[in-house]
Amino acid sequence: MKSKNNLKELSYYGLLLRSYLTESHPDKADDIKFIKSRADIAAEAYSDAIKEGYSHDRAEEMASQALYTGLLFSKLDTIRNILWEEFSYLSESEVNEKALKLLPLCEEVFADYMLHDELAYSFEYNQLYTELVGQIDLLEDEDEL
């Protein structure tokens, strides 16, 4: 019950972040202290930007940057994308279910890479993607899924 009460106390930015974490970083979605801290930083970034004369839209961009820094790359989203692209015979619900099962089974592959916000736009990402496809193929062949 305590965590539900804490959820009611989340600010606008806290609710945004928790929603994102639930979808893309489920292991962090219940870290209310982290969420509140990031939400406070985002709210302060927004407030400071408005005080400095930035538009609402620009202030919102600055707040979002503060809110999501270090969280833009998601292992789970990467696995989901691979399943959608390479295993297109899966339904959306199967993709989500399999991605959650695959996440711990793919940690060894992820461990070989420096994960950061811009990884998805780098040459290294192509290599990671290829290795993950291979790992998922092997797991599927071994009936681990």
C-alpha positions as CSV (number, residue, x, y, z in Angstrom):
1,M,0.0,0.0,0.0
2,K,2.8,2.4,0.8
3,S,4.0,2.5,-2.8
4,K,0.5,3.4,-4.1
5,N,0.4,6.3,-1.6
6,N,3.8,7.4,-2.9
7,L,2.6,7.2,-6.5
8,K,-0.2,9.7,-5.6
9,E,2.4,12.1,-4.4
10,L,4.3,12.2,-7.7
11,S,4.4,15.4,-9.6
12,Y,3.6,15.8,-13.3
13,Y,7.3,15.1,-14.2
14,G,7.3,12.2,-11.7
15,L,4.3,10.6,-13.4
16,L,5.8,11.1,-16.8
17,L,9.0,9.5,-15.8
18,R,7.3,6.6,-14.0
19,S,5.2,5.9,-17.1
20,Y,8.3,5.8,-19.3
21,L,10.2,3.6,-16.8
22,T,7.4,1.2,-16.6
23,E,7.5,0.8,-20.4
24,S,11.2,0.9,-21.1
25,H,13.1,0.3,-17.8
26,P,10.7,-1.8,-15.6
27,D,13.5,-2.5,-13.2
28,K,13.6,1.2,-12.3
29,A,9.8,1.8,-12.3
30,D,9.3,1.3,-8.5
31,D,12.3,3.4,-7.4
32,I,10.2,6.3,-6.1
33,K,13.2,8.1,-4.6
34,F,14.9,8.2,-8.0
35,I,11.7,9.3,-9.8
36,K,11.1,12.1,-7.3
37,S,14.6,13.3,-7.5
38,R,14.6,13.4,-11.3
39,A,11.2,15.0,-11.3
40,D,12.4,17.8,-9.0
41,I,15.4,18.4,-11.3
42,A,13.1,18.6,-14.3
43,A,10.7,21.0,-12.6
44,E,13.6,23.2,-11.6
45,A,15.0,23.1,-15.1
46,Y,11.6,24.2,-16.4
47,S,11.2,26.9,-13.8
48,D,14.7,28.3,-14.5
49,A,14.2,28.3,-18.2
50,I,11.0,30.3,-17.9
51,K,12.7,32.8,-15.5
52,E,15.4,33.2,-18.1
53,G,12.8,34.1,-20.8
54,Y,12.6,30.8,-22.8
55,S,9.3,29.9,-24.3
56,H,7.1,27.2,-22.7
57,D,8.1,24.7,-25.5
58,R,11.8,25.3,-25.0
59,A,11.5,25.1,-21.2
60,E,9.6,21.8,-21.6
61,E,12.4,20.5,-23.8
62,M,15.0,21.4,-21.2
63,A,12.9,19.8,-18.5
64,S,12.6,16.6,-20.5
65,Q,16.3,16.5,-21.2
66,A,16.9,16.7,-17.4
67,L,14.2,14.1,-16.7
68,Y,15.4,11.4,-19.2
69,T,19.2,11.9,-19.3
70,G,20.8,8.5,-19.1
71,L,17.6,6.7,-19.7
72,L,17.1,7.1,-23.5
73,F,18.7,3.8,-24.4
74,S,16.6,0.9,-23.2
75,K,17.7,-2.7,-23.4
76,L,14.0,-3.8,-23.3
77,D,13.1,-1.5,-26.2
78,T,16.1,-2.7,-28.2
79,I,14.9,-6.3,-27.8
80,R,11.4,-5.4,-28.6
81,N,12.6,-3.6,-31.8
82,I,14.5,-6.7,-32.8
83,L,11.5,-8.9,-32.3
84,W,9.3,-6.6,-34.3
85,E,11.9,-6.3,-37.2
86,E,13.4,-9.7,-37.3
87,F,10.6,-11.9,-35.9
88,S,7.6,-10.3,-37.6
89,Y,5.5,-13.4,-37.1
90,L,5.0,-12.5,-33.4
91,S,2.0,-10.5,-32.3
92,E,2.4,-7.4,-30.2
93,S,1.5,-9.2,-27.0
94,E,4.0,-12.0,-27.8
95,V,6.7,-9.4,-28.5
96,N,6.2,-7.8,-25.1
97,E,6.1,-11.1,-23.3
98,K,9.1,-12.5,-25.1
99,A,11.1,-9.3,-24.7
100,L,10.7,-9.5,-20.9
101,K,11.8,-13.1,-20.9
102,L,14.7,-12.3,-23.1
103,L,16.0,-9.4,-21.2
104,P,17.9,-11.4,-18.5
105,L,19.0,-13.9,-21.1
106,C,20.7,-11.2,-23.2
107,E,22.5,-9.4,-20.4
108,E,25.8,-11.1,-21.4
109,V,25.6,-9.4,-24.8
110,F,24.7,-6.0,-23.4
111,A,27.6,-6.3,-20.9
112,D,30.1,-6.0,-23.8
113,Y,28.8,-2.5,-24.7
114,M,29.0,0.9,-23.1
115,L,25.3,1.8,-22.9
116,H,24.5,5.5,-23.3
117,D,21.8,7.7,-24.7
118,E,23.3,8.0,-28.1
119,L,24.1,4.3,-28.6
120,A,21.1,3.7,-30.9
121,Y,22.6,6.3,-33.4
122,S,26.1,4.8,-33.5
123,F,28.0,2.2,-35.5
124,E,28.3,0.2,-32.3
125,Y,24.5,-0.2,-32.2
126,N,24.6,-2.2,-35.5
127,Q,27.0,-4.6,-33.9
128,L,25.0,-4.9,-30.7
129,Y,21.8,-5.4,-32.8
130,T,23.5,-8.2,-34.8
131,E,24.8,-9.9,-31.7
132,L,21.4,-9.8,-30.1
133,V,19.6,-11.2,-33.1
134,G,22.1,-14.1,-33.0
135,Q,21.6,-14.6,-29.3
136,I,17.8,-14.6,-29.7
137,D,18.0,-17.0,-32.6
138,L,20.1,-19.4,-30.5
139,L,17.8,-19.2,-27.6
140,E,14.8,-19.8,-29.8
141,D,16.6,-22.8,-31.4
142,E,17.4,-24.2,-28.0
143,D,13.7,-23.8,-27.0
144,E,14.6,-21.5,-24.1
145,L,11.8,-19.2,-25.1
